[in-house]
């Protein structure tokens, strides 16, 4: 079944709200399964509820604009009473699915979150490179897809998200291929792809620019309670640029995260290349990362100008593995163990860090056949160490090109050269 939204009354002027027309097309299409077509043109809409056996297809030249009017947005978490002990989940989302099967988002068109309307430079005359923009107004997620069995997102471009871009929670059998995410790199919380307690996920051939982590694998409280471990995740052949981590596992680790393979990625101008952060009790293990190259930069010295607080987390580290307690909690982080990295080639501005605690050591980690280019590879000097969010926070410490604490059976067989 082919359902063109124009046949349901959608208007391509970028100003008329087409929510009801597009939703009617989705609902009709779901009766027998098929494709909902977004043709060339600009279509403004509030929250759209995706349904089983429906492909939302954006033709070349199509732009689907997310309304930033709170009245147009479904806030599932507020309505359902779901809660998260770490992150606020309020705000709702643009593309929504819950307990559905066989959903696809495809095509060469653009899904535009209009984040440019909520981000602004509060002091443009004194802007620092990489400093975060200020935020105003309502910020929904671009998508929230929970408990979807059989999800495909292919070829489409996500542009200018106001908050997280592609948030998949408790999904299974997921394929994300050849998509582009182009967010404002100075826009806070504009994550790229967030698999949250998902299983059997392939993320391949994507190009992501984001103001928060580009690909972040996590296990949040409500999703772990519902769906269990986050596991069997493959990330490959991606180009990643972020003012946070290019690839991160954590920070939310309420359940185990394991059996993750990350390979053949370019890291471009990220604060951190690879980050693995345990904070909330779940173990992280059986992680293999190989063939990563590019560079990291220290944008963390760009402070929030009105408060003077350091903004982004990190200081240009190529690898940062930490297991420590969050602030204001007595929860012991889970174990981080059995991590293998090889052929990592990064020009960087911070050390390789592996920082555990006596109550949560980092164990059985190898970094081999790798090379790191630093401005001062031979110096043991005072550095800014950033373990936020944690009881340790951000502090000064004398360290060389590597900084290890409370580790067991860690091998770093790598060259550290002057950049």
N, C-alpha and C positions, 0 to 999 in steps of 0.2 A: 504494500500500500504506500502510495506517495501522497503526502499532504503538504501542499505549498501554503505557507502562512498567508499569502496574499488572498487566497481563496476564503480565508476565514476573517478577512477584514483588516489585516495588518497594513499600516501605512509607513512608507519608507522615507519619512521626512526627518527622522532623528529627534523629533519633539513630541509626537503623538504617542501616548503610552499604549503599547500593543500587547500588554500582558495577557488579557483575556483571549485575544485572537490566537496568540501563540499557544496558550495553554489548551484551548479547544482543539487545536491541531494535534497536540501531543496526546490528549485524551482520546481523540478519535483513532489516531494511529495505533494506540496501545491495544485497541480491541482485537486487531488481527495481526499486529506487528508490521513494521515497515520504517519508512524514512519521512521525517519532517524536514522540509526544505526551507532554509532561510536564503532567499535570493539576493542578488546584488542590491544594495541600498543600506540605509541606516535605520535600525529599528530599536526603539527605546522600550525597555520592559522592566517590570518588577520581578520578584522571585518567580522562577519557573520550576515546577515539580516534574522531574523526568520520570518516566514510567517504563516498566518492563517491555523488552522487545522493541524499543524505539531507538532509532538512530537520529540524533539531531545533527543535520548536515548543513554547514555554511558554505554556500557556493562562493566562487571567486568574486571579490568585491562586496561581499556581505559583511556588515558590521552590526553586531548585537551589543547594544549599549545597556549597561546595568544602571538602573535608577538608584540614585543616592538619597531618595526620599524614604525615610524610615517607614512611612505608612504603606509603601509599596513592597516592603521586605518581610518575609516570613522569618520569625525568630523561633526556631524549633526548640532551642534549649530553654528559653524562658517559658514556652508553652508546655514543655514536657516535664519541667522541674529537674532536668539533668544538671549536674554540677561538675566542676573540675577543681581539684584542690590547688592547682598551680596556676593555670591560665584562666582568665575570664573568657567565657564562651558567648557572651552577649553580642548582639549586633546582627545576627541572622546571616543570610547568604543569598546569592543571586541564583545559582544553579543548585538545586536540591534534589536528593533522592534518598529514600529510606526503605529498606527491605524489598529491593527490586532485583530483577535479573536481566542480564543481556542488554545493557545500555551502552550506546556508543555516542561519542561526540567527535565529528569528523569534518573534513573539508579544508579549504584553503582560505576561508574567511577569518574574521577577527572577532573575538569576544573582548569588549572594552569595559574595564571596571571603573573608568573615569576618576582614578586616584588623583589626577591633577587638580581636582576640585577640593581635595581635603588636605593636600600638602602645600606648605608655603615656607619661604625663607624669611624668618623673623628679623634677620639682620643682614640683608644682602650686601651691604657695604663692607662687612667684615666676615664674609663667608669663608670658611676653611674648606679645603679640598676634602671631600668625603664626609663632611659634617652632616648630621641628620637634619632633615627638614622638620619644622614644627607641624602640628596636626590640628585640624579643626573640623568639627562636624561629624556626621554619622559615617561609620566605616564598616560595611558588611564584608564578609568573606566573598571571594568571587565564586567559590563553589564549596559545597559540603555534601559528600556522598557517603552515606553510611549503610553498611551491610548490603552492598551490591555484589552479587555473584555474577562474574562475567562482565567486566568493564573494559571498554576500549576507548582511548582518547588518541586521535591520530591526525597529524598534519596541521591542525588548527593553531592559530596564534592567540595567546592570552596577552592582553595589553593593559598596562597601567592599573593593576589591581590596587585597591585601597587597603587591603589586608591580605591574609593568606590567599594564595591563588588556587591551588588544586589540593584540597584536603580530602583524603580518602580515609575513612575510619571503619575498621572491621570489614573491609572488602576482601574478596577472594578472586583469584584468577583475573588479574589485572594486567593490561598491556597498554603502556604509554609510549607512543612512538612518534618521532619526528615532529614534536610540537615545539613551538617557540613561546617563551615567556619573556616579555619585555616590560619590566616594571621599573619604576624610578629607583635608581640605586641608592639614593639618599632618603627613600621613603621607609620609615620604620615598619617592621612587622610584615613586609611584603614577601614572605616566604614564596619559594617556587612550588615544589612538590612535597607534600607531607603524607607519607604512608604511616598511618597510626593504627597499630594493632592489626595490620593487614597480613595476608598470607599469599604466597605464590604471585609475586609482582615482578614484572619486567618493565624497566624504564630504559629506553634505548634511543640514541640519536637525537637528543633534545639540546636546544640552545636556550640557556636560562640566564637572565640578568635580573637580580633581585636585591632589595635593600635589607633582606634578612637571609637566612640560610637558603641556598639554592635547592638542595635535596636534603631533607631531614627526616630520618627514620625514628619513630618515637612510639612510646606506649603511655598514653595518658590514663588518668584514673578511671573515668567512666567507660572508656573503650576497653580497657583491660578487664574490668569487671564483667563486661558483656561478651567479649570476643577472645580473650586470652592473648597468648604470645604474638609478637610481631616477628615473622620469620619467612625464610625462602624469598629473599629480595635480591634481584639482579639489577645493577645500574651500570650501563656501559655506553661508550661512544658519545659522551656528552661534552659540551663546552659550557663552562660555569663561571659566572662572574657575580660577586656578592660583596657587600660591605660587612658580612659576617662569614660563616664557613661555607665553602663550596659544597662539601659533603659532611653531614653531621649525623651521628647516632646519639640520641638523647636530645635535649636535656631531660625531658620527661621520660622516666624509666620505671614506671610502676609495675610493669611486667617484664618478663624476659624478652630480649631481642637477640636473635641468633640466626645462623646460616644466611649470611649476607655476602654477596660477591660484587665488588666494585672494580671496574677496569676501564682502561683506554679512555681516560677523560683529560681534557684540558682545563686547567684552573687559571683564570685570568683576573689579576688584581683583586684577590680576595683577602680578607683579614686573616683567615685561617684556611689552610688547604683541607686537611682531614681533622675532624673533631669527634672524639668519643667521650661522652660525659655521662657518668653514672651519678644519680642523686637520690633516687626514690625507692630503692629496694630490689628492683629487677636486675638479673644478671645480663651481661653482654658477652657473648662468646661465639666462637666459630665464625670469625669475620676474616675475609681475605680481600686484600686491596692490592692491585698491581697496575703498572703502566699508567702512572699519573704524572703529568708534567705541566709547567707553567710558572706562575709566580704568586707570592703573597706580599701584602703591603700593610704597613702600620697606619691605618686610618684612626686607630683608637685615640691618638693624640688630638683628634678633632673633638673638642668638648661641646657640650650643649652650652651655648654662649651665655644664656641668662642665669644658669645655675653654676656653671664652672665644673659640672660633673662630667667625668669621662663617659662617652656615649657608647660606641660599639664595644662589644666584648672581644678581647684579643689584641695582639700586638705584632701581627705578621708572622705567626708561627706556621711552619709547614705541617706539623703534626702536633696535636694537643689531646692527650688522653688524661682525664681527671676522674677521680672517684673520691668524693668528699661530701660532707653533709651540707644540705641547704641551710641558709640562715633561718632562724626562728622555727626550727624543727628538731626533733630528736630521732628522726628516722635515719637508720644506717643505710648508706648506699649499697647496691648490690655489687657482686664481684665482676671485674673486667678481666677476662682471661682468654687465651688461645686466639690471639690476633696475629695475622701474618700480613706483612707488607713487603713488596719487592718492586724494584725498578720505579722508584719515586724520584723524579727529577724536578726540583723546585728551586727557583731563586727566591730568597725569603729575607725577612727583616727581623725575625725572632728565632729562638731556639726550638729544637725538638723537645717537647715536654711530655713526661709521663709521671703524673703526680697522684699517688695513692695515699692511703692512710694505714696506720697499724691495724685498724679495724676493717679495712677494705683495701688490701694491697692489689696492685696491678700485676698480673702473673702471665707468664708464657707469651711474651710478645716478641716478635722478630721484625727487624727492618733490615733488609739485605739488598745488595746490588743497587744501591741508591746514591744520589748525589744532591747535596744542598749547597747553594751558593749564598754566602752571607757577607755583609760589609766587614765583619770582624770575627772571622771563624776561629782565630787563635786567642782571643781575649776572654779572660774571666773577669767580667765587670758587673757592676750593678745594673740590673734590668728591671723593667716593670713586668711583674707577673700578674696575670689576670685569671682568677679562678671563679669569677662570677658565673652564675649565682651560687654562692656558698658562704659558709661561716668565715672563710679566709678572705674573700673579697679580692681586692686589688692591692698589691704591696710591692716593695722593693726587695730584690734578692740578688746576691752575687751569683752569676751563672755563666757558663761558657756556651758553646753551640748546642749542648744538651743539658737538660735539667731533669734529674730523676729523683723521686722520693717514694719510699715504701714500695719498691718493686721486687719481684722475684722472677728469676729465669728470663730476664730481658736481654736480648741481643740486638745491638745496633752495629751492623757491618756496612758502614756508609762513608763516603768521602764528604768532608766539609771543606769547601774551597772559598777563596775570596771572590766576591762578585765584582 
